[in-house]
């Protein structure tokens, strides 16, 4: 999708906020804990290349979803370790070798199929993924891990790490978290040889279960200033939101009473009203279900009226404002603020999804 820098809609990213959040979490972890910054999905919509370059001096590695995200970082000049957290296609393994990208190995079947291709795997680096209860990808037995390690090492593959992922680390009820933690610990005890890097802590685990941290943490949502639990748990230290979403009024008009606004005439004015139009819509990730939510104009909450269109949305204004007046959809305006978690709660989803849905059509503007 083509970025639209000539349209007055932008996501403003504070890179210093990302640095601040990393340091806030890291200062509460055991000394020597390695830091992996998770920058998958375009750094949760914040811009993977810009964020990674700015923070590479304070992290030890980067986590991405797939090989293409890793290649983007390498091609931009990132030299730190990069781990692909998902399963990689066999045809892309040679790219991992060429660009020194670490891959996740999630099953013995994958290993056996890879070895059957007869590729030269000397120097390939991998981490083994354990399914301790998440139910997505990963080994479920020590036997499978042992066989995979032996087969890979026989081909010159460096098995650098082993990790798992917790399903409920961001919830009040910790019973399943404890169950997963114990399952992972038991499996490690069964192994004849445990790789050097052992990691299980995502953002939520690092915040609310720091006593369970091993020798590396994977920091994602929290470094962008978002609470991984939404509203369920309070973060016991300050974090700063890194992203604001801003636009401008491109059209303002007064309409009479009983006038329809938007597709389906889902909004009808009850009196004379001022209606403002913003140049963004569901193609930008501001979804149709945001009708009746509010934005900020001149420090005043203004409701979104009528359906959100593909490229535009309309708001009810308390008075006529000049064209070009700033409108805040996420962030602070005057004395008021709209947090990304508020947007998520209104949609019935999580803050992760809100920022990841912000499309490439919205330019990212970085403040250092």
VOGUTOR-439935 format. One record per residue (C-alpha): residue number from 1; z, y, x. Coordinates in nm, 2 decimals. Each point is the difference from the previous one (the first is absolute). Layout:
# residues N
(NUM, (Z, Y, X))
...
# end
This chain:
# residues 368
(1, (0.00, 0.00, 0.00))
(2, (-0.09, 0.34, 0.13))
(3, (0.28, 0.23, 0.09))
(4, (-0.02, 0.33, -0.18))
(5, (0.14, 0.27, 0.23))
(6, (-0.18, 0.28, -0.19))
(7, (0.20, -0.07, -0.32))
(8, (0.35, 0.16, -0.03))
(9, (0.18, -0.33, -0.03))
(10, (0.18, -0.14, 0.31))
(11, (0.28, -0.22, 0.12))
(12, (0.22, 0.18, 0.25))
(13, (0.17, -0.23, 0.25))
(14, (0.30, 0.10, 0.21))
(15, (-0.03, -0.21, 0.32))
(16, (0.34, 0.13, 0.11))
(17, (0.15, -0.15, -0.32))
(18, (-0.14, -0.34, 0.10))
(19, (0.16, 0.04, 0.35))
(20, (0.33, 0.11, -0.16))
(21, (0.01, -0.30, -0.23))
(22, (-0.07, -0.25, 0.28))
(23, (0.28, 0.14, 0.21))
(24, (0.24, 0.00, -0.30))
(25, (-0.05, -0.37, -0.06))
(26, (-0.01, -0.09, 0.37))
(27, (0.32, 0.18, 0.09))
(28, (0.18, -0.24, -0.23))
(29, (-0.14, -0.32, 0.14))
(30, (0.13, -0.21, 0.29))
(31, (-0.09, 0.14, 0.34))
(32, (-0.32, -0.14, 0.14))
(33, (-0.15, -0.08, -0.34))
(34, (-0.38, 0.03, 0.02))
(35, (-0.17, 0.22, -0.25))
(36, (-0.32, -0.10, -0.18))
(37, (-0.15, 0.28, -0.21))
(38, (-0.19, -0.15, -0.29))
(39, (-0.31, 0.21, -0.06))
(40, (-0.20, -0.23, -0.22))
(41, (-0.19, 0.14, -0.30))
(42, (-0.08, 0.31, 0.19))
(43, (0.37, 0.05, 0.09))
(44, (0.09, -0.03, -0.37))
(45, (-0.26, 0.27, -0.08))
(46, (0.13, 0.24, 0.27))
(47, (-0.28, -0.06, 0.25))
(48, (0.03, -0.29, 0.25))
(49, (-0.17, 0.15, 0.29))
(50, (0.17, 0.34, -0.01))
(51, (0.35, -0.15, -0.06))
(52, (-0.04, -0.27, 0.26))
(53, (-0.10, 0.24, 0.27))
(54, (0.28, 0.24, -0.08))
(55, (0.28, -0.27, 0.01))
(56, (-0.13, -0.24, 0.26))
(57, (0.24, 0.14, 0.26))
(58, (0.31, -0.11, -0.21))
(59, (-0.11, -0.34, -0.12))
(60, (-0.08, -0.33, 0.17))
(61, (-0.27, -0.14, -0.22))
(62, (-0.20, 0.06, -0.31))
(63, (-0.04, -0.23, -0.30))
(64, (-0.32, -0.01, -0.21))
(65, (-0.14, -0.21, -0.28))
(66, (-0.32, -0.12, 0.14))
(67, (-0.22, -0.01, 0.31))
(68, (-0.21, 0.30, -0.11))
(69, (0.31, 0.22, -0.02))
(70, (0.09, -0.11, 0.35))
(71, (-0.35, 0.07, 0.13))
(72, (0.02, 0.35, -0.15))
(73, (0.31, 0.07, 0.21))
(74, (-0.14, -0.14, 0.31))
(75, (-0.32, 0.19, -0.03))
(76, (0.20, 0.32, -0.05))
(77, (0.18, -0.06, 0.33))
(78, (0.32, -0.17, -0.10))
(79, (0.12, -0.22, 0.29))
(80, (0.33, -0.13, -0.13))
(81, (0.03, -0.36, -0.14))
(82, (-0.15, -0.05, -0.34))
(83, (0.09, -0.30, -0.23))
(84, (-0.22, -0.10, -0.29))
(85, (0.24, -0.10, -0.26))
(86, (-0.25, -0.18, -0.23))
(87, (-0.21, -0.31, 0.06))
(88, (-0.31, 0.07, 0.21))
(89, (-0.34, -0.16, -0.05))
(90, (-0.11, -0.24, 0.28))
(91, (-0.31, 0.21, 0.07))
(92, (0.22, 0.30, 0.09))
(93, (0.22, -0.18, 0.25))
(94, (-0.23, 0.09, 0.28))
(95, (0.04, 0.36, -0.09))
(96, (0.38, -0.04, 0.03))
(97, (-0.05, -0.14, 0.35))
(98, (-0.24, 0.27, 0.10))
(99, (0.22, 0.29, -0.11))
(100, (0.34, -0.15, 0.08))
(101, (0.12, -0.03, -0.36))
(102, (0.28, -0.24, -0.09))
(103, (-0.06, -0.22, -0.30))
(104, (0.22, -0.17, -0.26))
(105, (-0.01, -0.38, -0.02))
(106, (0.11, -0.11, -0.34))
(107, (-0.08, -0.37, -0.03))
(108, (-0.08, -0.32, 0.20))
(109, (-0.33, -0.03, -0.20))
(110, (-0.11, 0.34, 0.13))
(111, (0.08, -0.11, 0.36))
(112, (-0.18, -0.33, -0.03))
(113, (-0.31, 0.16, -0.15))
(114, (-0.01, 0.27, 0.27))
(115, (0.03, -0.26, 0.28))
(116, (-0.28, -0.21, -0.16))
(117, (-0.24, 0.29, 0.07))
(118, (0.04, -0.05, 0.38))
(119, (0.05, 0.37, 0.08))
(120, (0.15, 0.12, 0.32))
(121, (0.34, 0.12, -0.11))
(122, (0.15, 0.07, 0.34))
(123, (0.21, 0.31, -0.02))
(124, (0.01, 0.03, -0.38))
(125, (0.35, 0.12, -0.11))
(126, (0.15, -0.11, -0.33))
(127, (0.32, 0.02, -0.21))
(128, (0.09, -0.29, -0.23))
(129, (0.08, 0.09, -0.36))
(130, (0.27, -0.19, -0.19))
(131, (0.02, -0.02, -0.38))
(132, (0.37, 0.01, -0.05))
(133, (-0.04, 0.07, -0.37))
(134, (-0.25, 0.28, -0.05))
(135, (-0.26, -0.25, -0.11))
(136, (-0.31, 0.16, 0.14))
(137, (-0.10, -0.12, 0.35))
(138, (0.19, -0.18, 0.27))
(139, (0.13, -0.33, 0.13))
(140, (0.26, -0.17, -0.20))
(141, (0.12, -0.27, 0.25))
(142, (0.10, -0.01, 0.36))
(143, (-0.22, -0.30, 0.05))
(144, (-0.31, 0.20, -0.09))
(145, (0.10, 0.28, 0.23))
(146, (0.07, -0.24, 0.29))
(147, (-0.35, -0.16, -0.03))
(148, (-0.17, 0.34, -0.03))
(149, (0.18, 0.14, 0.31))
(150, (-0.09, -0.30, 0.21))
(151, (-0.36, 0.00, -0.11))
(152, (-0.04, 0.37, 0.06))
(153, (0.17, 0.01, 0.34))
(154, (-0.21, -0.29, 0.11))
(155, (-0.30, 0.23, -0.05))
(156, (0.15, 0.29, 0.20))
(157, (0.13, 0.19, -0.31))
(158, (0.31, 0.21, 0.05))
(159, (0.25, -0.05, -0.28))
(160, (0.19, 0.32, 0.03))
(161, (0.19, 0.02, -0.32))
(162, (0.12, -0.15, -0.32))
(163, (0.09, 0.18, -0.32))
(164, (0.07, -0.01, -0.37))
(165, (0.02, 0.25, -0.29))
(166, (0.27, 0.05, -0.25))
(167, (-0.08, 0.02, -0.37))
(168, (0.31, 0.17, -0.13))
(169, (0.15, 0.21, 0.29))
(170, (-0.04, 0.31, -0.22))
(171, (0.20, -0.13, -0.30))
(172, (0.36, 0.02, -0.10))
(173, (0.04, -0.37, -0.04))
(174, (0.00, -0.14, 0.36))
(175, (0.03, -0.37, -0.09))
(176, (-0.36, -0.09, 0.06))
(177, (-0.02, 0.22, 0.31))
(178, (0.29, -0.21, 0.15))
(179, (-0.17, -0.32, -0.10))
(180, (-0.32, 0.11, 0.18))
(181, (0.18, 0.12, 0.30))
(182, (0.18, -0.34, 0.04))
(183, (-0.32, -0.19, -0.05))
(184, (-0.17, 0.19, 0.28))
(185, (0.30, -0.04, 0.23))
(186, (0.01, -0.38, -0.07))
(187, (-0.37, -0.03, 0.08))
(188, (0.04, 0.18, 0.33))
(189, (0.29, -0.23, 0.10))
(190, (-0.23, -0.30, -0.06))
(191, (-0.27, 0.13, 0.24))
(192, (-0.01, -0.13, 0.36))
(193, (-0.13, 0.33, 0.12))
(194, (0.04, 0.34, -0.18))
(195, (-0.25, 0.27, 0.08))
(196, (0.14, 0.31, 0.18))
(197, (-0.05, 0.24, -0.30))
(198, (0.19, -0.09, -0.32))
(199, (-0.03, 0.24, -0.29))
(200, (0.09, -0.01, -0.36))
(201, (0.11, 0.36, -0.08))
(202, (-0.23, 0.22, -0.20))
(203, (0.10, 0.36, -0.11))
(204, (0.24, -0.12, -0.26))
(205, (0.17, -0.26, 0.22))
(206, (0.04, 0.26, 0.28))
(207, (0.17, 0.24, -0.24))
(208, (0.22, -0.22, -0.21))
(209, (0.05, -0.31, 0.22))
(210, (0.01, 0.13, 0.36))
(211, (0.24, -0.27, 0.10))
(212, (-0.28, -0.26, -0.05))
(213, (-0.25, 0.18, 0.23))
(214, (-0.14, -0.22, 0.28))
(215, (-0.19, 0.14, 0.30))
(216, (-0.27, 0.19, -0.19))
(217, (-0.03, 0.19, -0.33))
(218, (-0.31, 0.08, -0.20))
(219, (0.03, 0.35, -0.14))
(220, (-0.23, 0.09, -0.28))
(221, (0.08, 0.19, -0.32))
(222, (0.31, 0.17, 0.13))
(223, (-0.17, 0.17, 0.29))
(224, (-0.21, 0.19, -0.25))
(225, (0.31, 0.13, -0.17))
(226, (0.00, -0.23, -0.30))
(227, (0.29, -0.22, -0.13))
(228, (-0.12, -0.36, 0.01))
(229, (0.23, -0.08, -0.30))
(230, (-0.12, 0.28, -0.21))
(231, (0.31, 0.11, -0.19))
(232, (0.20, -0.33, 0.03))
(233, (0.18, 0.08, 0.33))
(234, (0.09, 0.31, 0.18))
(235, (-0.11, 0.04, 0.36))
(236, (0.32, 0.07, 0.20))
(237, (-0.16, 0.27, 0.22))
(238, (-0.25, 0.28, -0.04))
(239, (-0.37, -0.06, 0.00))
(240, (-0.28, 0.26, -0.05))
(241, (-0.30, -0.05, -0.22))
(242, (-0.31, 0.02, 0.22))
(243, (-0.27, 0.05, -0.27))
(244, (-0.06, 0.28, -0.24))
(245, (-0.30, 0.01, -0.24))
(246, (-0.13, 0.34, -0.09))
(247, (-0.29, 0.15, -0.19))
(248, (-0.10, 0.33, -0.16))
(249, (-0.10, 0.14, -0.33))
(250, (-0.38, 0.01, -0.02))
(251, (-0.02, 0.10, -0.37))
(252, (0.24, 0.18, -0.24))
(253, (-0.06, 0.07, -0.36))
(254, (0.18, 0.09, -0.32))
(255, (-0.06, -0.23, -0.29))
(256, (0.09, 0.04, -0.37))
(257, (0.23, -0.21, -0.20))
(258, (-0.13, -0.35, -0.11))
(259, (-0.25, -0.03, 0.29))
(260, (-0.05, -0.34, 0.16))
(261, (0.01, -0.05, 0.38))
(262, (-0.15, -0.29, 0.19))
(263, (-0.16, -0.33, -0.07))
(264, (0.10, -0.15, -0.33))
(265, (0.16, 0.32, -0.12))
(266, (0.34, -0.15, 0.09))
(267, (0.15, 0.35, 0.03))
(268, (-0.03, 0.27, -0.26))
(269, (0.15, 0.35, 0.05))
(270, (0.27, 0.10, -0.24))
(271, (-0.04, 0.38, 0.06))
(272, (-0.19, 0.23, 0.23))
(273, (0.03, -0.15, 0.34))
(274, (-0.12, 0.05, 0.36))
(275, (-0.17, -0.31, 0.15))
(276, (-0.06, -0.04, 0.37))
(277, (-0.24, -0.24, 0.16))
(278, (0.06, -0.18, 0.34))
(279, (-0.27, -0.17, 0.20))
(280, (0.14, -0.35, 0.03))
(281, (0.02, -0.30, -0.22))
(282, (0.01, -0.38, 0.00))
(283, (-0.27, -0.03, 0.26))
(284, (0.25, 0.16, 0.23))
(285, (0.28, -0.24, -0.09))
(286, (0.16, 0.23, -0.26))
(287, (-0.02, -0.26, -0.28))
(288, (-0.07, 0.05, -0.37))
(289, (0.36, -0.10, -0.09))
(290, (0.12, 0.33, 0.15))
(291, (-0.07, 0.18, -0.32))
(292, (0.32, 0.19, -0.12))
(293, (0.14, -0.01, 0.35))
(294, (0.06, 0.33, 0.17))
(295, (-0.12, 0.20, 0.30))
(296, (0.15, 0.32, 0.15))
(297, (-0.16, 0.34, -0.02))
(298, (0.19, 0.30, 0.13))
(299, (0.32, -0.21, 0.00))
(300, (-0.05, -0.09, -0.37))
(301, (-0.05, -0.35, -0.14))
(302, (-0.33, -0.01, -0.19))
(303, (-0.10, -0.31, -0.20))
(304, (-0.33, -0.18, 0.05))
(305, (-0.17, 0.02, -0.34))
(306, (-0.29, -0.21, -0.11))
(307, (-0.13, -0.31, 0.18))
(308, (-0.04, 0.01, 0.38))
(309, (-0.37, -0.02, 0.07))
(310, (-0.18, -0.14, 0.30))
(311, (-0.02, 0.33, 0.18))
(312, (0.21, 0.25, -0.19))
(313, (0.32, 0.04, -0.20))
(314, (0.14, 0.27, -0.22))
(315, (0.35, 0.15, -0.02))
(316, (0.18, 0.23, -0.24))
(317, (0.10, 0.33, 0.16))
(318, (0.28, 0.24, -0.11))
(319, (-0.24, 0.29, 0.06))
(320, (-0.33, 0.09, 0.16))
(321, (-0.01, -0.05, 0.37))
(322, (-0.27, 0.11, 0.24))
(323, (-0.26, -0.26, 0.12))
(324, (0.11, -0.15, 0.33))
(325, (0.37, -0.01, -0.10))
(326, (0.17, -0.29, 0.18))
(327, (0.09, -0.31, -0.20))
(328, (0.24, -0.27, 0.14))
(329, (-0.03, -0.35, -0.13))
(330, (0.23, -0.16, 0.26))
(331, (0.24, 0.22, 0.21))
(332, (0.18, 0.33, -0.03))
(333, (-0.11, 0.32, -0.18))
(334, (0.24, 0.29, -0.03))
(335, (0.35, -0.14, -0.06))
(336, (-0.13, -0.32, -0.17))
(337, (-0.12, -0.33, 0.14))
(338, (-0.20, -0.31, -0.12))
(339, (0.08, -0.31, 0.20))
(340, (-0.25, -0.28, 0.04))
(341, (0.26, -0.24, -0.15))
(342, (0.01, 0.21, -0.31))
(343, (-0.38, -0.05, -0.03))
(344, (0.05, -0.37, 0.05))
(345, (0.28, -0.03, -0.26))
(346, (-0.22, 0.18, -0.25))
(347, (-0.29, -0.25, 0.07))
(348, (0.23, -0.30, -0.02))
(349, (-0.08, -0.09, 0.36))
(350, (0.13, 0.06, 0.36))
(351, (-0.04, 0.29, 0.23))
(352, (-0.20, -0.22, 0.25))
(353, (-0.28, -0.03, -0.26))
(354, (-0.01, 0.37, -0.08))
(355, (-0.08, 0.11, 0.36))
(356, (-0.22, -0.29, 0.07))
(357, (-0.22, 0.08, -0.30))
(358, (-0.07, 0.35, 0.13))
(359, (-0.37, -0.03, 0.08))
(360, (-0.19, 0.09, 0.30))
(361, (-0.16, 0.28, -0.20))
(362, (0.32, 0.20, 0.05))
(363, (0.01, 0.15, 0.35))
(364, (0.31, -0.05, 0.21))
(365, (0.13, 0.32, 0.16))
(366, (0.25, -0.05, 0.28))
(367, (0.29, 0.23, 0.08))
(368, (0.17, -0.07, 0.33))
# end
